[in-house]
Amino acid sequence: MRFVFGFDGGGTKTDCVLMDEAGTVKARSQGGPSNPLRVGFGAALSAVREAAKQAVAQARMPADLPIAALCAGLAGAGPPESAEKIRSLLAAEFTQSKIEICTDLDVTLAAAGDGPVIVLLAGTGSFAVGRNMAGTTARAGGYGSQIGDEGSAYDIGRRAVLTAMHTNDRTGEDSALGQRLLRELGCGGWQEVKARAQAASDEVFPRLFSVVAALADLYEPDPDAQTILAAAALDLTTLAENLAERLQLRQKKFVFAKTGGMMGRSKFLEARLDERLRAAFPEADIGSLRVPPAEAAARLALRLIVSGDSAGN
């Protein structure tokens, strides 16, 4: 029996699936962030390596289990030079494996199945990727935090800090939102938050999404938190609308799938987002991905085995 790995990596985590050649998932695991353009190529490789080791251990397989093929769908692997560097690093790590490198967008689209589809991802970053009736694919968003990942966890955390700092400037006191943000970060004041954000914004802003989500869902919700999440829902819908215009799907029947680390974390956000999506795409079937992206990546890796077998014959 031969085995393959599928990886779906981004700015927060790396999901891994270990699958056998019959298509049975043997284990699922998770490692750290593996977007090489955010964390560096060495850290990205370490995250993939750790996720792979955990999957093999969970499956109770030998540590030196031969892997016939792997597919790594990583954010930041779009530029050819990035993809080639990641390929070289993984080839040195998995010396017996056939390797396919693609982006997280590619494996996300594969996870949605066939036919016309738009997938909206809301996590550390945000993007939409889709395919129309003719099979043409396109993407929107995913510009990165310095240009704008509107509606993402990073963007929500940044907005929350800015909102809390504006309140402090105006009143001289911290709002309920501000107090919770400072507590989450373990900071004594906003100057410390500013210094940490300037040094490593990726380590500060995305983690604050959970604070905003929790405050928005309280029995007596925080108005600032709900305002921030309502704006995020609008931004995410606009992102999907831009892509639908390009793919000419606005008034068509198609699958609309939501995914990413923000989904399922806030009832308020999900309700606002679904409300806007239903208004924008009345003919769409709005739901979730058919399979997790890492599993879709593993199935892409299986194709490498099949194509190799065919070439051998």
C-alpha positions as CSV (number, residue, x, y, z in Angstrom):
1,M,0.0,0.0,0.0
2,R,1.3,3.4,-1.0
3,F,0.6,6.7,0.8
4,V,0.4,10.4,0.0
5,F,0.3,13.7,1.8
6,G,-1.9,16.7,1.2
7,F,-1.1,20.1,2.7
8,D,-3.1,23.3,2.9
9,G,-1.0,26.0,4.4
10,G,-1.5,29.7,5.1
11,G,-0.5,32.5,7.4
12,T,-1.9,30.9,10.6
13,K,-1.7,27.1,10.2
14,T,-0.9,24.1,8.0
15,D,-3.5,21.3,7.7
16,C,-2.2,17.9,6.6
17,V,-4.0,14.8,5.4
18,L,-2.3,11.4,5.2
19,M,-4.2,9.2,2.6
20,D,-3.6,5.7,1.2
21,E,-3.8,4.9,-2.5
22,A,-7.3,3.7,-2.1
23,G,-8.4,7.2,-1.1
24,T,-8.9,6.5,2.6
25,V,-7.9,9.2,5.0
26,K,-5.6,7.7,7.6
27,A,-4.9,10.8,9.7
28,R,-5.4,14.5,9.9
29,S,-3.0,16.9,11.6
30,Q,-2.0,20.5,11.9
31,G,1.2,22.5,12.0
32,G,2.2,26.1,12.2
33,P,2.0,28.8,9.5
34,S,3.6,27.9,6.1
35,N,3.1,31.0,3.9
36,P,6.8,31.5,3.0
37,L,6.3,35.1,2.1
38,R,5.1,35.8,5.7
39,V,7.1,33.4,7.8
40,G,10.1,32.6,5.6
41,F,10.9,29.5,3.7
42,G,12.7,27.8,6.6
43,A,9.7,28.2,8.9
44,A,7.3,27.1,6.2
45,L,9.3,23.9,5.7
46,S,9.3,23.3,9.4
47,A,5.5,23.7,9.6
48,V,5.0,21.2,6.8
49,R,7.5,18.8,8.3
50,E,5.9,18.9,11.7
51,A,2.4,18.4,10.3
52,A,3.6,15.4,8.4
53,K,5.2,13.9,11.4
54,Q,2.1,14.3,13.5
55,A,-0.1,12.7,10.8
56,V,2.2,9.6,10.6
57,A,2.2,9.3,14.4
58,Q,-1.5,9.6,14.6
59,A,-1.9,6.9,12.0
60,R,0.5,4.7,14.1
61,M,2.7,4.2,11.1
62,P,6.5,3.9,11.1
63,A,8.3,7.3,11.4
64,D,10.1,6.5,8.1
65,L,6.9,5.7,6.2
66,P,7.6,6.0,2.5
67,I,5.5,8.7,0.9
68,A,4.8,8.1,-2.8
69,A,3.6,11.6,-3.6
70,L,2.5,14.9,-1.9
71,C,0.7,18.0,-3.0
72,A,1.3,21.2,-1.0
73,G,-1.1,24.0,-1.6
74,L,0.5,27.0,0.2
75,A,-0.3,30.6,0.4
76,G,2.6,32.5,-1.0
77,A,3.5,29.8,-3.5
78,G,2.0,31.7,-6.5
79,P,5.2,33.4,-7.7
80,P,7.2,30.9,-9.8
81,E,10.4,31.6,-7.8
82,S,8.6,30.9,-4.5
83,A,7.0,27.7,-5.9
84,E,10.4,26.4,-7.1
85,K,12.1,27.2,-3.8
86,I,9.4,25.3,-1.9
87,R,9.6,22.4,-4.3
88,S,13.4,22.2,-3.8
89,L,13.1,22.2,0.0
90,L,10.4,19.6,0.0
91,A,12.3,17.4,-2.5
92,A,15.2,17.4,-0.1
93,E,12.9,16.5,2.8
94,F,10.7,13.9,1.0
95,T,13.4,12.3,-1.2
96,Q,11.2,9.4,-2.4
97,S,8.1,11.5,-3.2
98,K,6.6,12.9,-6.4
99,I,5.8,16.5,-5.5
100,E,3.2,19.0,-6.7
101,I,3.3,22.6,-5.5
102,C,0.3,24.9,-6.0
103,T,-1.4,27.7,-4.1
104,D,-4.0,27.5,-1.3
105,L,-6.4,28.9,-3.9
106,D,-5.9,25.9,-6.1
107,V,-6.6,23.3,-3.4
108,T,-9.5,25.4,-2.1
109,L,-11.1,25.4,-5.6
110,A,-10.4,21.6,-5.9
111,A,-12.2,21.1,-2.6
112,A,-15.4,22.7,-4.0
113,G,-15.9,20.0,-6.6
114,D,-16.9,20.4,-10.3
115,G,-19.1,23.0,-12.0
116,P,-19.5,26.7,-11.5
117,V,-18.5,27.8,-8.0
118,I,-17.2,30.6,-5.9
119,V,-15.2,29.9,-2.7
120,L,-14.9,32.7,-0.2
121,L,-12.0,32.2,2.3
122,A,-12.0,34.3,5.5
123,G,-9.0,33.6,7.7
124,T,-5.8,35.4,8.5
125,G,-6.2,36.8,5.0
126,S,-9.1,36.9,2.7
127,F,-9.7,36.0,-0.9
128,A,-12.3,34.6,-3.3
129,V,-11.6,32.1,-6.1
130,G,-14.1,30.8,-8.6
131,R,-14.9,28.9,-11.8
132,N,-17.7,29.7,-14.3
133,M,-19.8,27.6,-16.7
134,A,-17.0,27.5,-19.3
135,G,-14.4,26.3,-16.8
136,T,-12.6,29.7,-16.6
137,T,-11.1,30.3,-13.2
138,A,-10.3,33.6,-11.5
139,R,-9.5,35.1,-8.1
140,A,-10.1,38.3,-6.2
141,G,-8.5,39.7,-3.1
142,G,-5.6,38.0,-1.3
143,Y,-3.5,41.2,-1.7
144,G,-1.8,40.7,1.7
145,S,-2.1,42.7,4.9
146,Q,0.0,45.7,3.7
147,I,-2.3,46.4,0.8
148,G,-5.6,45.1,2.1
149,D,-7.1,41.8,3.1
150,E,-10.5,43.3,3.7
151,G,-12.8,41.3,6.0
152,S,-10.0,39.1,7.2
153,A,-9.1,38.3,10.8
154,Y,-6.0,40.5,10.4
155,D,-8.2,43.4,9.2
156,I,-10.8,42.8,12.0
157,G,-8.0,42.9,14.6
158,R,-6.5,46.0,13.1
159,R,-9.9,47.7,13.1
160,A,-10.6,46.7,16.6
161,V,-7.3,48.2,17.9
162,L,-7.9,51.4,16.0
163,T,-11.5,51.6,17.3
164,A,-10.3,51.1,20.9
165,M,-7.5,53.6,20.5
166,H,-9.9,56.2,19.1
167,T,-12.2,55.7,22.2
168,N,-9.2,56.2,24.5
169,D,-8.2,59.3,22.7
170,R,-11.7,60.7,23.0
171,T,-12.5,59.8,26.6
172,G,-9.2,59.1,28.2
173,E,-10.6,55.6,29.2
174,D,-10.7,52.2,27.6
175,S,-13.9,50.8,26.3
176,A,-15.0,47.2,27.1
177,L,-13.5,46.3,23.7
178,G,-10.2,48.0,24.5
179,Q,-9.9,46.3,27.9
180,R,-10.4,42.9,26.4
181,L,-7.9,43.6,23.6
182,L,-5.3,44.7,26.1
183,R,-6.0,41.6,28.2
184,E,-5.7,39.3,25.3
185,L,-2.3,40.8,24.2
186,G,-1.0,41.0,27.8
187,C,-0.2,44.7,27.2
188,G,-0.3,47.5,29.8
189,G,-1.2,50.2,27.3
190,W,-1.6,51.2,23.7
191,Q,1.9,52.3,23.2
192,E,3.0,48.8,23.9
193,V,0.4,47.5,21.5
194,K,1.7,49.9,18.9
195,A,5.3,48.8,19.4
196,R,4.4,45.1,19.1
197,A,2.2,45.7,16.0
198,Q,5.0,47.6,14.3
199,A,7.5,44.8,15.1
200,A,5.2,41.8,14.2
201,S,1.7,42.7,13.1
202,D,0.9,39.2,12.0
203,E,1.4,38.1,15.6
204,V,-0.9,40.8,17.0
205,F,-3.9,41.5,14.8
206,P,-5.3,38.1,13.6
207,R,-5.5,36.7,17.2
208,L,-7.8,39.6,18.2
209,F,-10.6,38.3,15.9
210,S,-11.6,35.9,18.7
211,V,-12.1,38.8,21.1
212,V,-14.3,40.7,18.7
213,A,-16.3,37.6,17.8
214,A,-16.9,36.8,21.5
215,L,-18.0,40.3,22.4
216,A,-20.4,40.5,19.4
217,D,-22.1,37.3,20.4
218,L,-22.8,38.2,24.0
219,Y,-26.4,38.3,25.3
220,E,-25.8,42.1,25.7
221,P,-23.4,42.5,22.7
222,D,-20.7,45.1,22.4
223,P,-21.8,47.6,19.8
224,D,-18.2,48.3,18.6
225,A,-17.6,44.6,18.0
226,Q,-20.8,44.2,16.0
227,T,-20.0,47.3,14.0
228,I,-16.6,45.9,13.1
229,L,-18.0,42.5,12.1
230,A,-20.8,44.1,10.1
231,A,-18.2,46.0,8.1
232,A,-16.2,42.8,7.6
233,A,-19.3,41.0,6.3
234,L,-19.8,43.8,3.8
235,D,-16.2,43.7,2.7
236,L,-16.3,39.9,2.2
237,T,-19.5,40.2,0.2
238,T,-18.0,42.9,-2.0
239,L,-15.0,40.7,-2.6
240,A,-17.2,37.9,-3.8
241,E,-19.3,40.3,-5.9
242,N,-16.2,41.5,-7.8
243,L,-15.3,37.9,-8.7
244,A,-18.9,37.1,-9.7
245,E,-18.9,40.0,-12.1
246,R,-15.7,38.8,-13.7
247,L,-17.0,35.3,-14.0
248,Q,-20.5,36.4,-15.1
249,L,-22.1,34.4,-12.3
250,R,-24.2,37.1,-10.6
251,Q,-27.6,35.9,-11.7
252,K,-26.6,32.3,-12.4
253,K,-27.1,29.1,-10.4
254,F,-23.8,28.1,-8.8
255,V,-22.3,26.7,-5.6
256,F,-21.1,29.3,-3.1
257,A,-18.8,27.8,-0.4
258,K,-17.4,29.6,2.7
259,T,-14.3,28.4,4.4
260,G,-11.4,29.6,6.5
261,G,-10.6,30.0,10.2
262,M,-13.2,32.7,10.8
263,M,-16.1,30.5,9.7
264,G,-18.1,29.0,12.6
265,R,-16.6,31.4,15.1
266,S,-19.2,34.1,15.4
267,K,-23.0,33.7,15.0
268,F,-23.3,37.5,14.4
269,L,-20.8,37.5,11.6
270,E,-22.2,34.4,9.9
271,A,-25.7,35.8,10.1
272,R,-24.7,39.2,8.6
273,L,-22.6,37.5,6.0
274,D,-25.2,35.0,4.9
275,E,-27.8,37.8,4.8
276,R,-25.6,39.9,2.4
277,L,-24.6,36.9,0.3
278,R,-28.2,35.8,-0.2
279,A,-29.1,39.3,-1.3
280,A,-26.2,39.4,-3.7
281,F,-26.5,35.9,-5.1
282,P,-30.2,34.9,-4.9
283,E,-29.6,31.8,-7.2
284,A,-26.6,30.5,-5.4
285,D,-26.5,27.4,-3.2
286,I,-24.6,28.8,-0.2
287,G,-22.8,26.3,2.1
288,S,-19.4,24.8,2.9
289,L,-16.7,23.0,0.9
290,R,-17.4,19.4,0.0
291,V,-14.1,18.3,1.5
292,P,-11.4,20.1,3.5
293,P,-8.7,21.6,1.2
294,A,-6.0,19.4,2.7
295,E,-8.0,16.4,1.7
296,A,-8.4,17.8,-1.8
297,A,-4.6,18.3,-2.0
298,A,-4.1,14.6,-1.0
299,R,-6.4,13.6,-3.8
300,L,-4.4,15.7,-6.2
301,A,-1.3,13.9,-5.0
302,L,-3.0,10.6,-5.8
303,R,-3.2,11.7,-9.4
304,L,0.6,11.9,-9.4
305,I,0.7,8.2,-8.6
306,V,-1.9,7.3,-11.2
307,S,-0.1,9.3,-13.9
308,G,3.2,7.7,-13.0
309,D,1.7,4.3,-13.2
310,S,0.2,5.1,-16.6
311,A,3.5,6.4,-17.9
312,G,5.2,3.2,-16.6
313,N,2.8,1.1,-18.6
